[in-house]
């Protein structure tokens, strides 16, 4: 039976790569985007070229007031495209970065990061629980910065640290439904995240490459770790933080 994954923030970057890697494994994908419908449409087309089915839905993960209407749209999409009421995998990937020292981080920036990376994930997952199949799986996305301290990311990493704790609670409480919950922590990756700092700033790129035993920063395709985690080969992995960083700062 075909599996269906919902990947938030999958019109670009790590989320897009995750969606495409899932499609290569014959998993159908529900793509979500915040503003750029055209990018999402292109991702849907790429997924279809790989032989999987896909649809794109707009979602603002920072605005919990929109989650009821999103769940309704999702139910309709599942019915129209798959003739089902449920999906199998939820990947909470959507996010943004703010680079600011602890002393200079504003309350507005703090709240923005919290709404997207912690509150939004908490309540979106809660809202979608009735639509996730028993025996399904949830993958949250953290960061290597919860282990490796790099000045300027105190607020961002704090939200991700909270997500790592929440992941274990989710795994414990959703276990009765056989839903496994894990969290993947990428290291520095060449995407447009945070304004493309790692991808476009040679000094930053070289710094992270120099502290990584494999001698480079991550590439978007390294997100195949998420797709692999959702395969049957890793069905027994649960409540784990899995860092995908090339051994950065060991």
Residue pairs with C-beta under 8 A, 6 or more apart in sequence:
2 26
2 27
2 28
2 53
2 82
3 26
3 27
3 28
3 88
3 89
3 230
4 27
4 28
4 29
4 30
4 78
4 82
4 84
4 87
4 88
4 89
5 19
5 22
5 27
5 28
5 29
5 30
5 87
5 88
5 89
5 90
5 91
5 230
6 29
6 30
6 32
6 74
6 87
6 89
6 90
6 91
6 128
7 15
7 18
7 19
7 22
7 29
7 30
7 31
7 32
7 91
7 93
8 15
8 32
8 59
8 61
8 91
8 92
8 93
8 94
8 124
9 15
9 32
9 33
9 34
9 61
9 93
9 94
9 95
10 16
10 18
10 19
10 29
10 31
10 32
10 33
10 40
10 43
10 91
10 93
11 31
11 32
11 33
11 34
11 36
11 39
11 40
11 43
11 56
12 36
12 39
12 191
12 192
13 191
13 192
13 193
13 220
14 93
14 141
14 186
14 189
14 191
14 193
14 220
14 223
15 91
15 93
15 94
16 43
16 220
17 220
17 221
17 222
17 223
17 224
18 91
18 93
18 223
18 226
18 227
19 29
19 31
19 43
19 47
19 54
20 43
20 46
20 47
20 50
21 221
21 223
21 224
21 226
21 227
22 29
22 52
22 89
22 226
22 227
22 230
23 29
23 46
23 47
23 50
23 51
23 52
23 54
24 50
24 227
25 227
25 230
25 231
26 51
26 52
27 52
27 89
27 227
27 230
28 52
28 53
28 54
28 82
29 47
29 52
29 53
29 54
30 54
30 55
30 56
30 57
30 74
30 77
30 87
31 40
31 43
31 44
31 47
31 54
31 55
31 56
31 57
32 40
32 56
32 57
32 58
32 59
32 61
32 94
33 39
33 40
33 56
33 57
33 58
33 59
34 58
34 59
34 60
34 61
34 94
37 56
37 58
40 56
41 56
43 54
43 56
44 54
44 55
44 56
47 53
47 54
48 54
53 81
53 82
55 77
55 81
57 70
57 73
57 74
57 77
59 66
59 70
59 94
60 66
61 94
61 116
61 120
61 121
61 124
62 112
62 115
62 116
62 120
63 115
63 120
64 115
64 119
64 120
64 123
64 124
67 123
67 124
67 127
68 127
70 124
70 127
71 127
71 128
71 131
74 87
74 128
74 131
75 85
75 131
78 84
78 85
78 86
78 87
78 131
79 85
85 131
86 131
86 132
86 133
86 136
87 131
87 132
87 133
87 136
88 132
88 133
88 135
88 136
88 137
89 136
89 137
89 138
89 139
89 230
90 125
90 128
90 132
90 136
90 137
90 138
90 139
91 138
91 139
91 141
91 226
91 230
92 121
92 124
92 125
92 138
92 139
92 140
92 141
93 141
93 226
94 116
94 120
95 116
95 117
95 141
95 193
96 112
96 113
96 116
96 193
96 194
97 153
97 156
97 193
97 194
97 195
98 105
98 109
98 112
98 113
98 155
98 156
98 194
99 152
99 153
99 194
99 197
100 106
100 109
100 152
100 155
101 151
101 152
101 154
102 154
102 155
105 154
105 155
109 155
110 155
113 155
113 156
113 159
114 159
116 159
117 156
117 159
117 160
117 163
118 159
118 162
118 163
118 166
121 140
121 163
121 166
122 166
125 138
125 170
129 174
132 138
132 179
134 177
134 178
134 179
135 177
135 178
135 179
136 177
136 179
137 179
137 180
137 181
137 182
137 229
137 230
138 170
138 174
138 179
138 180
138 181
138 182
139 181
139 182
139 183
139 184
139 226
139 229
139 230
140 163
140 166
140 167
140 181
140 182
140 183
140 184
141 163
141 183
141 184
141 185
141 186
141 226
142 160
142 161
142 163
142 164
142 183
142 184
142 185
142 186
142 241
143 153
143 156
143 157
143 160
143 185
143 186
144 185
144 186
144 187
144 188
144 243
144 245
144 248
144 249
145 153
145 156
145 157
145 160
146 157
146 160
146 161
146 164
146 185
147 185
147 243
147 249
148 187
148 248
148 249
149 157
160 185
163 183
164 183
164 185
164 241
167 181
167 182
167 183
167 239
167 241
168 239
170 181
171 180
171 181
171 182
171 238
171 239
172 239
174 181
175 238
180 235
180 237
180 238
180 239
181 238
181 239
182 229
182 237
182 238
182 239
182 240
182 241
182 242
183 240
183 241
183 242
184 225
184 226
184 229
184 242
184 243
184 244
185 241
185 242
185 243
185 244
185 245
186 218
186 222
186 223
186 243
186 244
186 245
187 208
187 212
187 217
187 218
187 243
187 244
187 245
187 246
187 248
188 198
188 204
188 205
188 208
188 212
188 217
188 218
188 245
188 248
189 198
189 217
189 218
189 219
189 220
189 222
190 198
190 199
190 205
190 217
190 218
190 219
190 220
191 198
191 199
191 220
192 199
197 204
198 204
198 205
198 208
198 217
199 205
205 217
208 217
208 248
209 215
209 216
209 217
211 248
211 249
212 245
212 246
212 247
212 248
212 249
213 246
213 247
213 250
214 246
214 247
216 246
217 246
218 244
218 245
218 246
222 244
223 244
225 242
225 244
228 234
229 237
229 242
